[in-house]
Amino acid sequence: VNLSNTSLRDIKSLGFSKLVELNSLDLSNNLIERIETNSLVCNCHFLILTNNRIRFIQDGSLRFLIDLAFLALNQNPLDDNVQVTNMTFGSFNWLNNLDMSNTNLSKLPLFSLLLFADVFDTGYLLRNIKLDNNKIESIRSNYFDNFPRLSYLDLSHNRIAQIESSNVFYGSIKIEYLNLSS
């Protein structure tokens, strides 16, 4: 379903739960500011929320997206004030692509990839992570340890001045693409 460029402001009343065969949901280029609990109840594999005004992601709001393989939250003003917990994401058993580029993040911990590691008790399928064009300043020493399948990591165009350890990517032994350029 492509609902991009439709000036949507609110998605909680759209009734995605009735679309049981929904594979892809494109809500990009709209005016969405909040993702609230039960607003995205569907079995989609691809969720594109690019270029909205999302500043708030409520706990439990994405927990029903258990088959999600691709999540794009890029080009939203998430910044470090977005409060996200494990309950927000529920159990992404199949997520392998995450795009959070251009979201004004200056720290990884508040919207942490460790959060995903806590959620993914088995499998750790996350392979591609885009965090480019943010304001990230440092990377903790064991930040990527729980992602053994990570093969693509883009941290370019950030303000990274400190990487706490020389083995920060030790647990991510399959990285084929790593971009830390400024």
Secondary structure, DSSP 8 states (H G I E B T S, - for coil): -B-TTS-----TTS-GGG-TT--EEE--SS---EE-TTS--S--SEEE--SS---EE-TTTTTT-TT--EEE--SS--TTT----HHHH---SS--EEE--SS----SGGG-HHHHHHH-SS-----EEE--SS---EE-TTTTTT-TT--EEE--SS---EES-TTTTTT-TT--EEE---
